Amino acid sequence: MSGTVVTLNVGGVVYTTTTSTLLKFPESMLGSMMSNGLPSTLDANGHLFIDRDGLIFRHVLNFLRSSQLCLPSNFKDFDLLSAEADFYQISPLIDAINDLRDNCSVKGRTFYLEITEVRTGSTATMPTSNSRVKTILLGRKDILLTLPPAVIGSDFIERLCCKEPEEYTELELFGSPMRLRVGEELHNLGWKLISSDLSTSSGFDNRSQVGMSLIIEHTYRDRWSRDFDPDEPIKMNPNHNVMLLEEANV
């Protein structure tokens, strides 16, 4: 009985296995179907028919064969596989899916960018003729290179040369209002604003020719993050001049 060959038609996909494989977990639906003779449907060829996802069943069957959950590195259908494991009532498979999904989440990569804008002047709340604005973008070199030239500036090549890909570096952004413009670009690229804070300081400028002048400094700091899949490559934005980058690193 245990060595009998069985042909299954699962959602139109035909599989051949043995009764011993299907009986691997007797308490499961497949185990009960084999051992207790549960009512079953046959297709036109006399094969046992199960009206479920035929493609995903191969992972269920492979687990029955080896007791190991082996999935492709780019596998994404955890919810679908979980639903099938629940339908077949294979508890060890359900546990293995949950463990692997948690492990993949841990291996996911999160990268961060920080935008700091410093406004200095007698009225520093908004850029005016008597205030100075300095905007700094901080991040890893390889992550900065994923951003379009409009974000990091046309002269970024010179400022990023001699930096290692994973080295953190600062770029001063020129223009106004760069913090808001870059934030909008990052949002459109899938980045999330995770924190934003403002700090204020003030003092007197004794170099003023009209006596002591009050100087106010506002510092805005925005922190952005983006999750990359474990196998997602970090690619340089295609709009950058690759040849110029190579020359800058020579």
C-alpha positions in Angstrom: 0.0 0.0 0.0 2.7 2.5 1.0 4.5 2.1 -2.3 1.5 2.5 -4.5 1.9 5.2 -7.2 -0.7 7.9 -7.1 -1.5 10.5 -9.8 -3.0 13.7 -8.6 -4.7 16.4 -10.7 -4.3 19.6 -8.7 -6.1 22.5 -10.4 -5.2 21.1 -13.8 -1.6 20.3 -13.0 -0.8 16.6 -12.9 1.6 15.2 -10.2 2.8 11.7 -9.7 3.8 10.5 -6.2 3.3 7.6 -3.8 0.8 6.9 -1.1 3.7 6.9 1.5 4.5 10.5 0.6 0.9 11.6 1.0 0.7 9.7 4.3 3.8 11.6 5.6 1.6 13.5 8.0 -1.4 11.2 8.8 -3.4 14.0 10.5 -3.3 16.1 7.4 -6.1 16.3 4.8 -4.0 14.3 2.3 -3.1 11.7 4.9 -6.7 11.3 5.9 -7.7 11.0 2.2 -5.2 8.2 1.8 -5.8 6.3 5.0 -9.5 6.9 5.7 -10.8 6.8 2.1 -12.3 10.2 2.2 -14.7 10.9 -0.7 -12.7 12.2 -3.7 -13.3 13.4 -7.2 -11.8 11.8 -10.2 -10.9 13.6 -13.4 -11.7 12.3 -16.9 -8.5 10.2 -16.8 -9.4 8.6 -13.4 -6.8 10.7 -11.5 -7.7 12.1 -8.0 -8.7 15.7 -8.6 -8.2 18.5 -6.0 -9.6 21.9 -6.9 -6.7 24.0 -5.6 -3.7 26.0 -6.9 -1.8 23.5 -9.1 1.4 25.4 -9.4 1.9 26.2 -5.7 1.2 22.5 -4.8 4.7 21.5 -6.0 6.1 23.2 -2.9 3.6 21.3 -0.7 4.5 18.0 -2.3 8.2 18.7 -2.1 7.8 19.3 1.7 6.0 16.0 2.0 8.9 14.3 0.3 11.8 15.8 2.2 10.3 17.5 5.3 12.2 20.6 4.3 10.8 23.8 2.8 13.0 24.7 -0.2 11.8 27.8 -2.1 13.4 29.8 -4.8 15.4 32.8 -3.6 12.9 35.2 -5.3 9.8 33.5 -3.9 7.1 36.1 -3.0 3.9 34.1 -2.7 4.1 33.3 1.1 0.4 34.2 1.7 -0.7 31.9 -1.1 1.5 29.1 0.1 0.2 29.6 3.7 -3.3 29.4 2.5 -2.6 26.1 0.7 -0.7 24.7 3.7 -3.7 25.6 5.9 -6.2 23.9 3.4 -4.1 20.7 3.5 -3.8 21.0 7.3 0.0 20.3 7.3 1.0 21.9 10.6 4.8 21.4 10.2 4.6 23.1 6.8 2.6 26.0 8.3 5.3 26.5 10.9 8.1 26.2 8.3 6.5 28.9 6.2 6.1 31.3 9.1 9.7 30.8 10.2 11.0 31.3 6.7 8.9 34.4 6.2 10.1 35.9 9.5 13.7 35.1 8.5 13.3 36.8 5.1 11.9 39.9 6.9 14.9 40.1 9.1 17.2 39.8 6.1 15.5 42.7 4.4 17.7 45.8 4.1 16.7 49.2 5.2 18.7 52.3 4.1 18.4 55.8 5.4 19.0 59.3 4.1 19.0 62.5 6.1 18.3 66.0 4.9 19.5 68.9 7.1 18.5 72.4 6.3 20.1 75.3 8.4 18.5 78.7 8.1 20.5 81.6 9.6 19.6 85.2 9.8 17.7 87.9 11.8 14.5 86.2 10.6 15.3 82.6 9.9 11.9 81.1 9.6 11.8 81.6 5.8 14.6 82.3 3.3 14.9 86.0 2.8 17.4 88.5 1.6 18.9 88.7 5.0 19.1 85.0 5.8 21.4 82.2 4.6 20.2 78.6 3.8 22.4 75.6 3.8 21.0 72.1 2.8 23.0 68.9 3.4 22.1 65.4 2.2 23.7 62.6 4.1 23.7 58.9 3.0 25.8 56.1 1.6 27.5 56.7 -1.7 25.8 53.8 -3.5 22.4 54.9 -2.2 23.0 58.5 -3.2 23.8 57.3 -6.7 20.4 55.7 -7.0 18.8 59.1 -6.9 18.3 61.2 -10.0 20.7 64.0 -10.9 18.0 66.5 -10.2 18.2 65.6 -6.5 21.9 65.4 -5.8 23.1 68.0 -8.3 24.9 68.1 -11.6 28.4 68.3 -10.0 27.9 65.3 -7.7 30.5 63.2 -9.5 33.4 65.4 -8.3 32.1 65.5 -4.8 31.6 61.7 -4.6 34.8 60.6 -6.1 37.3 58.6 -4.0 34.4 57.4 -1.8 33.8 53.7 -1.2 30.3 52.5 -2.2 29.2 51.9 1.4 30.9 54.9 2.8 28.6 57.6 4.3 29.1 61.1 2.8 27.6 64.5 2.8 26.5 66.5 -0.2 25.6 70.2 0.0 22.6 70.8 -2.2 22.3 74.2 -4.0 19.0 75.8 -4.8 15.8 76.7 -2.9 13.8 75.2 -1.3 16.0 72.1 -1.7 14.8 70.3 1.4 11.2 70.3 0.2 12.1 69.5 -3.4 14.3 66.6 -2.4 11.6 65.3 0.0 9.1 65.3 -2.8 11.4 63.4 -5.1 12.2 60.8 -2.4 8.5 60.3 -1.7 7.9 59.7 -5.4 10.7 57.1 -5.4 9.2 55.1 -2.6 11.1 56.6 0.4 9.2 57.1 3.6 9.6 60.1 6.0 10.2 58.5 9.4 11.1 61.6 11.4 11.2 65.4 11.1 12.4 67.8 13.8 13.3 71.4 14.3 15.8 72.9 16.6 16.4 76.6 17.2 19.2 78.6 18.6 20.0 82.3 18.8 22.9 84.7 19.6 24.3 88.1 18.9 26.6 89.1 16.1 29.1 91.6 17.4 30.6 92.1 14.0 27.6 94.1 12.8 28.3 97.7 12.0 25.0 98.8 13.6 25.6 97.4 17.0 24.7 94.0 18.4 22.5 92.1 15.9 20.3 89.2 16.9 21.0 86.0 14.8 18.5 83.2 14.8 19.4 79.7 13.5 16.7 77.1 12.6 17.8 73.6 11.9 15.4 71.3 10.1 16.3 67.6 10.0 14.3 65.0 8.0 15.1 61.3 8.1 14.0 59.1 5.3 14.1 55.3 4.9 13.5 52.7 2.2 13.3 49.0 2.5 15.1 46.9 -0.2 14.2 43.3 -0.7 17.0 40.8 0.2 17.9 40.2 -3.5 17.1 43.7 -4.8 20.3 45.2 -6.3 21.4 48.7 -5.6 21.5 50.2 -9.0 22.9 53.6 -10.0 20.4 55.9 -11.6 20.6 55.4 -15.4 20.5 59.1 -15.9 24.0 59.5 -14.4 27.0 59.7 -16.7 28.8 56.4 -16.0 31.9 57.4 -17.9 32.3 60.5 -15.9 31.9 58.6 -12.7 34.6 56.1 -13.8 37.0 59.0 -14.6 36.4 60.7 -11.3 37.3 57.5 -9.4 40.6 56.9 -11.4 
